[in-house]
Amino acid sequence: MSFPRKQQPLDHQYTQNQPGSQIGVGVTGAPFSTSTPAANNNPTNPLVGTQGNPKRGTSLGFGGVNNHKNPANNSYTPDDLLEEQKNEIREAFSIFDMNADGCLDFHETKVAFKALGFELSKREVLNLIHEYDTDGTNLLTYDNFYQSVGEMILNRDPLEEIRRAFKLFDEDKTGKISLRNLRKISKDLGENLTEEELRAMIDEFDLDEDGEINEEEFIRICTE
C-alpha cells in the first residue's frame, strides 16, 4: 500500500488533529509507506518503506529528508528537493489555500508551515509574508511559499529530522516504538496487518531484542 495521498498525509498533530485524520509528518512524508499486504506476501516494513530494506539515502518522510544539509553558502536551491517533498509542498498549499484564490493569508500560511513541520511564531510568519509581499496584499503566492519552504527543508539537520519523526511514532513518549505504537499507526493508515506482521516489522530492526525500537535503532534504520 502506498501512503494515502491528497488530504490525509498532512493531517496529523500539525493540523489540529481534525476528526478522521491520518498519520503523516508533512514534508518528511508519511511515517510509513507500505505495499498492500494482500497484493504481496512480503509486506513492506512501515518503519522503512521498502521491502525489508531501509530507504537508504532518503530522509524521513519516509518520503524524505535529504541526507545533506544546506551549507552556509546556500549552494542548494529548492530545485534540489526530492520529488516527494515537492509534491507535499504543492499538496500543503492546495489544502490550506482555503478559499482557492492561489494565495495564502496569515492564518493559512501559519497552518501550512505547521503541517509541514515548521512551527513559526506570529512574528516569523509576518516577516515571511512581508519579505515576499511586493504588492501590499499581505498574501503569499505559491511560488513564494515553495521557495521559502524549500529553503527551510534543505537547511534542516537530517539527524534532527530523524529524531523528530521518531517522536511522531513514539506517541506515548516512552522513548521507544512499541508494538502498540505500530498497531495504532497501522490502524490510522487503514492497514489490516496482523499481530504477526507487526511484530515481524519490529523484530527486523530490534537490535537489543527488547521487543521495541529505541531511538538509536530508529536512527540506524534511517541512515544505513
Protein Blocks (a to p, Z undefined) as FASTA:
>chain_A
ZZdehjlmmmcfknopaghiacdehjnopfbdcddfklocbdcdfknopahiacehiach
ilopcfbdcdfkopacfklpcfklmmmmmmmmmmmmmnonopacfklmmmmmmmnopacd
fklmmmmmmmmmmnonopacfklmmmmmmmmmmmpcfklmmmmmmmmmmmnonopacfkl
mmmmmmmnopacdfklmmmmmmmmmmnonopacfklmmmmmmZZ
